[in-house]
Amino acid sequence: MGSKEPAPKKPRAHAGQGTVYWDEQKGCYRGEISLGFTPAGKRRRPKVYGRTKTEVREKLKALAQEAKTGVKSSASYTVADCVDDFLKRGLKGRAQGTVDKCRILANKHIVPELGKAKLKDLTADDVDDWLDSKAGELATRTLRELHAVLRRAIQFAQRRDKVLRNVAELVTTPEGKEGRPSKALTLSQARDVLAAAKGTRLFAYVVLSLMIGVRTEEARALRWEHVHLAPPGDIPPHVEVWRSVREDGDTKTKKSRRTLALPVPVVDALRAHQAAQEDDRKVAGKAWQDNRLVFATTVGTELDAANVRRAFRAIVKESGIGGSWTPRELRHSFVSLMSEKGVPLEAIARLVGHSSTATTETVYRKELRPVITEGAEVMEDLFR
């Protein structure tokens, strides 16, 4: 009587690891793992395949981890998908400028270079190498903003259980190339710019920005009820810088809310500007939108930052001072001119709405000089 062949051994199950065995039909290793039951009561026992037992066990381990954490990392969910979801749903309530900046950074740098990578396979080394490759072409500030967009996009995916961890948080932003430093107009250059701006729609904007040092976001949000050109009694003409074009309408910080005396040239420019705006209202007729904005379009709507920059560049070109200048450098020029005239650092910090002199020193270090006094009368003396 011949001996019977031993029955093939059943694949051995390892607790929490599933089973791994050779699949003759597919010609590779197959793994299965029990992950509980579906809401309908059906057993969840997904299958994975691989060329080696180690590969299959790693896949089973990942499935078990996903089941444990509740994270379902899709093999087809890419970095581009992650960024797209973030741009569509993760920026609700943010200022339009913030949304636009995130979209530009994502579409120009993240999606073209990292977009095809599977999000679950993205590593900290991948992000590190990518940021290092951008360091030679982008300024440090832009590099930090770019890193922040990727980090926030993956964070958004984490909250949606699309990925287990945020590898962008494990990376330090490298130093980029040195950006274009802000400049300040000399007194001679400032006078040339004012002369070139005279007669343009931006004249009062330039005068106000240069002579009281408001931020561009504060100037564009200024309303006539906050401008007092002929206040009663001994109160000098002044402006209440209490708003900005930020999403919540508030200024950058609490210390940024300030009331500033107006030099005579600013009062004169604003009076002329108010009269010109009244002419705009009559011409626009029913198309006029009464937003009470000091600086507005010909139909009363808010000025666009890009349009202000374009108009200011035209003024600079007409002035003949040369170089590339932006409206925010009028504020830098205010700090420089005040400091040159001897205004104390503490007073300058209050005038420009900084929470401390440390901010003033850090941002405007090149514009500061040894100091002694303060006040709007300084600008009156300079530009009378």
KAWO-V978138 format. One record per residue. RES is the residue in three letters. PHI is phi as a letter, one per 20 degrees, with the letter a starting at -180 (NA if undefined). PSI is psi in whole degrees, 0 to 359 (none if undefined). OMEGA is omega in radians with two decimals (* if undefined). Layout:
RES/PHI/PSI/OMEGA + RES/PHI/PSI/OMEGA
This chain:
MET/NA/119/-3.07 + GLY/f/150/3.12 + SER/f/143/3.13 + LYS/f/144/3.07 + GLU/f/140/-3.14 + PRO/f/140/3.12 + ALA/f/143/3.14 + PRO/f/140/-3.12 + LYS/f/141/3.06 + LYS/f/146/3.11 + PRO/g/136/-3.09 + ARG/e/131/3.12 + ALA/e/132/3.07 + HIS/d/133/-3.09 + ALA/g/122/3.09 + GLY/m/1/-3.10 + GLN/d/346/-3.12 + GLY/n/192/-3.13 + THR/d/148/3.14 + VAL/c/129/3.11 + TYR/b/167/-3.11 + TRP/e/131/3.12 + ASP/d/104/-3.09 + GLU/f/321/-3.06 + GLN/f/318/-3.10 + LYS/e/346/3.12 + GLY/m/35/3.12 + CYS/b/175/3.10 + TYR/e/146/-3.12 + ARG/c/141/3.12 + GLY/c/145/3.10 + GLU/c/149/3.12 + ILE/b/142/3.14 + SER/e/124/-3.09 + LEU/c/37/3.08 + GLY/n/212/-3.03 + PHE/c/153/3.06 + THR/f/167/3.08 + PRO/g/337/3.14 + ALA/e/358/3.12 + GLY/n/5/-3.14 + LYS/e/138/-3.12 + ARG/f/134/3.07 + ARG/e/110/3.14 + ARG/c/77/-3.11 + PRO/f/156/-3.13 + LYS/d/144/3.06 + VAL/c/160/-3.10 + TYR/c/154/3.11 + GLY/a/166/-3.10 + ARG/f/335/3.13 + THR/c/161/3.10 + LYS/f/322/-3.12 + THR/f/317/3.14 + GLU/f/316/-3.14 + VAL/f/318/3.14 + ARG/f/324/3.10 + GLU/f/320/3.12 + LYS/f/321/3.10 + LEU/f/322/3.12 + LYS/f/320/3.13 + ALA/f/320/3.10 + LEU/f/318/3.12 + ALA/f/320/3.12 + GLN/f/318/3.10 + GLU/f/317/3.14 + ALA/f/324/-3.12 + LYS/f/320/-3.07 + THR/e/343/-3.08 + GLY/n/0/-3.13 + VAL/e/130/-3.13 + LYS/d/89/-3.10 + SER/f/109/3.14 + SER/f/137/3.14 + ALA/f/344/-3.10 + SER/d/357/-3.09 + TYR/e/113/-3.04 + THR/e/171/3.05 + VAL/f/322/3.11 + ALA/f/318/3.09 + ASP/f/317/-3.13 + CYS/f/312/-3.14 + VAL/f/319/3.14 + ASP/f/317/3.10 + ASP/f/319/3.14 + PHE/f/316/-3.13 + LEU/f/327/-3.11 + LYS/f/321/-2.98 + ARG/c/343/-3.01 + GLY/e/2/-3.09 + LEU/c/25/-3.14 + LYS/f/135/3.13 + GLY/n/354/3.14 + ARG/e/154/3.10 + ALA/f/148/-3.12 + GLN/f/325/3.11 + GLY/f/321/3.11 + THR/f/316/3.13 + VAL/f/315/-3.13 + ASP/f/318/-3.13 + LYS/f/315/3.12 + CYS/f/318/-3.11 + ARG/f/318/3.14 + ILE/f/314/3.14 + LEU/f/318/-3.12 + ALA/f/312/-3.07 + ASN/f/333/-3.10 + LYS/e/327/-3.01 + HIS/c/318/-3.01 + ILE/f/304/-3.06 + VAL/f/314/-3.13 + PRO/f/332/-3.00 + GLU/d/335/3.13 + LEU/c/350/-2.96 + GLY/g/324/-3.06 + LYS/f/346/-3.13 + ALA/f/140/3.03 + LYS/f/132/-3.06 + LEU/f/320/-3.10 + LYS/f/340/-3.14 + ASP/e/352/-3.13 + LEU/f/132/-3.12 + THR/d/165/3.09 + ALA/f/326/3.11 + ASP/f/322/3.10 + ASP/f/314/-3.13 + VAL/f/319/3.14 + ASP/g/311/-3.12 + ASP/f/320/-3.14 + TRP/f/313/3.13 + LEU/f/321/3.10 + ASP/f/323/-3.14 + SER/f/335/3.14 + LYS/e/344/-3.03 + ALA/f/332/-3.12 + GLY/f/344/-3.08 + GLU/d/342/-3.09 + LEU/d/147/3.06 + ALA/f/157/-3.09 + THR/g/317/-3.13 + ARG/f/316/3.13 + THR/f/322/3.12 + LEU/f/319/3.11 + ARG/f/321/3.11 + GLU/f/320/3.12 + LEU/f/313/3.11 + HIS/f/320/-3.12 + ALA/f/321/3.12 + VAL/f/314/3.12 + LEU/f/316/-3.13 + ARG/f/316/-3.12 + ARG/f/327/3.12 + ALA/f/315/3.13 + ILE/f/324/3.08 + GLN/f/320/3.10 + PHE/f/318/3.11 + ALA/f/323/3.08 + GLN/g/315/-3.11 + ARG/f/340/3.10 + ARG/e/13/3.12 + ASP/l/37/3.12 + LYS/e/343/-3.14 + VAL/b/150/-3.03 + LEU/f/315/-3.08 + ARG/c/162/-3.11 + ASN/d/99/-3.08 + VAL/f/337/3.14 + ALA/f/338/3.12 + GLU/f/347/-3.10 + LEU/e/0/-3.03 + VAL/d/141/3.07 + THR/e/134/3.13 + THR/f/127/3.10 + PRO/f/167/3.05 + GLU/f/133/3.11 + GLY/e/192/3.12 + LYS/f/158/-3.10 + GLU/f/126/-3.13 + GLY/f/172/3.12 + ARG/f/118/-3.13 + PRO/f/148/3.07 + SER/f/150/-3.11 + LYS/c/169/3.07 + ALA/c/139/3.08 + LEU/f/141/2.96 + THR/f/169/3.12 + LEU/g/318/-3.14 + SER/f/316/3.13 + GLN/f/320/3.14 + ALA/f/319/3.11 + ARG/f/322/3.11 + ASP/f/320/3.13 + VAL/f/318/3.12 + LEU/f/319/3.13 + ALA/f/320/-3.14 + ALA/f/329/-3.11 + ALA/f/337/-3.09 + LYS/g/131/-3.14 + GLY/n/350/3.09 + THR/e/165/3.13 + ARG/f/343/-3.08 + LEU/e/3/-3.04 + PHE/g/307/-3.10 + ALA/f/324/3.11 + TYR/f/314/-3.13 + VAL/f/315/-3.14 + VAL/f/312/-3.13 + LEU/f/313/-3.10 + SER/f/319/-3.11 + LEU/f/323/-2.98 + MET/e/348/3.01 + ILE/c/359/2.96 + GLY/m/29/3.12 + VAL/f/155/3.03 + ARG/f/155/3.12 + THR/f/324/3.14 + GLU/f/335/3.09 + GLU/f/320/-3.13 + ALA/f/318/-3.10 + ARG/f/339/-3.13 + ALA/e/358/-3.05 + LEU/f/134/3.11 + ARG/d/156/-3.08 + TRP/f/331/3.14 + GLU/f/347/3.10 + HIS/e/2/3.14 + VAL/d/123/-3.08 + HIS/c/95/-3.06 + LEU/e/338/3.12 + ALA/b/67/-3.11 + PRO/f/157/-3.12 + PRO/f/160/3.05 + GLY/m/214/-3.09 + ASP/e/8/-3.12 + ILE/f/127/-3.13 + PRO/f/158/3.03 + PRO/g/138/-3.08 + HIS/b/169/3.11 + VAL/c/139/3.11 + GLU/e/106/-3.14 + VAL/e/87/-3.02 + TRP/d/355/-3.06 + ARG/c/166/3.00 + SER/b/175/-3.14 + VAL/e/13/3.08 + ARG/f/164/-3.03 + GLU/g/318/-3.11 + ASP/e/358/3.12 + GLY/m/355/-3.10 + ASP/e/167/3.10 + THR/f/172/-3.04 + LYS/g/315/3.08 + THR/c/171/3.11 + LYS/f/322/-3.14 + LYS/f/342/-3.14 + SER/f/340/3.10 + ARG/f/115/-3.04 + ARG/b/158/3.09 + THR/d/123/-2.99 + LEU/d/136/3.04 + ALA/f/148/-3.11 + LEU/d/126/3.03 + PRO/f/156/-3.11 + VAL/g/316/3.14 + PRO/g/327/3.13 + VAL/f/318/3.12 + VAL/g/314/-3.13 + ASP/f/316/-3.12 + ALA/f/321/-3.13 + LEU/f/324/3.09 + ARG/f/315/3.12 + ALA/f/322/3.14 + HIS/f/321/3.13 + GLN/f/319/3.12 + ALA/f/319/3.13 + ALA/f/324/3.13 + GLN/f/327/3.08 + GLU/f/323/3.06 + ASP/f/320/3.10 + ASP/g/319/-3.13 + ARG/f/316/-3.12 + LYS/f/319/-3.14 + VAL/f/319/-3.10 + ALA/f/329/3.14 + GLY/m/233/-3.10 + LYS/f/342/-3.14 + ALA/f/347/-3.11 + TRP/f/133/3.08 + GLN/d/113/-3.03 + ASP/e/80/3.12 + ASN/e/359/3.13 + ARG/m/22/3.13 + LEU/f/137/3.10 + VAL/f/314/3.14 + PHE/d/111/-3.04 + ALA/b/172/3.05 + THR/f/182/-3.13 + THR/f/353/3.07 + VAL/d/14/3.02 + GLY/n/2/-3.13 + THR/e/167/-3.07 + GLU/f/140/3.10 + LEU/f/140/3.07 + ASP/e/138/-3.09 + ALA/g/321/-3.13 + ALA/f/322/3.11 + ASN/f/322/3.10 + VAL/f/316/3.13 + ARG/f/317/-3.13 + ARG/f/316/3.13 + ALA/f/324/-3.13 + PHE/f/322/3.10 + ARG/f/323/3.12 + ALA/f/321/3.12 + ILE/f/315/3.14 + VAL/f/317/3.13 + LYS/f/317/3.13 + GLU/f/328/-3.09 + SER/f/334/3.12 + GLY/n/13/-3.10 + ILE/f/344/3.10 + GLY/m/167/3.09 + GLY/n/175/3.12 + SER/d/125/-3.09 + TRP/c/151/3.11 + THR/c/159/-3.14 + PRO/g/326/-3.10 + ARG/f/341/3.14 + GLU/f/352/2.96 + LEU/f/324/3.09 + ARG/f/318/3.07 + HIS/f/321/-3.14 + SER/f/322/3.08 + PHE/g/312/-3.14 + VAL/f/316/-3.12 + SER/f/313/-3.11 + LEU/f/321/3.09 + MET/f/317/-3.13 + SER/f/319/3.10 + GLU/g/328/-3.10 + LYS/e/357/3.05 + GLY/n/17/3.13 + VAL/f/134/-3.11 + PRO/f/150/-3.14 + LEU/g/319/-3.13 + GLU/f/320/-3.14 + ALA/f/319/3.12 + ILE/f/318/3.13 + ALA/g/319/3.12 + ARG/f/319/-3.09 + LEU/f/322/-3.11 + VAL/e/359/3.05 + GLY/m/32/3.07 + HIS/e/146/-3.11 + SER/f/339/3.10 + SER/b/165/3.10 + THR/f/339/3.13 + ALA/f/320/3.11 + THR/f/316/-3.14 + THR/f/317/-3.12 + GLU/f/321/-3.10 + THR/f/313/-3.05 + VAL/f/324/-3.01 + TYR/d/30/-3.04 + ARG/g/317/-3.08 + LYS/f/338/-3.08 + GLU/e/346/-3.03 + LEU/e/146/3.10 + ARG/c/167/3.05 + PRO/g/148/-2.89 + VAL/c/158/3.08 + ILE/b/315/-3.03 + THR/c/183/-3.09 + GLU/b/172/2.95 + GLY/p/156/3.11 + ALA/f/335/-3.12 + GLU/f/336/3.10 + VAL/g/313/-3.11 + MET/f/327/3.07 + GLU/f/317/3.13 + ASP/f/320/-3.06 + LEU/f/322/-2.99 + PHE/d/12/3.14 + ARG/g/none/*
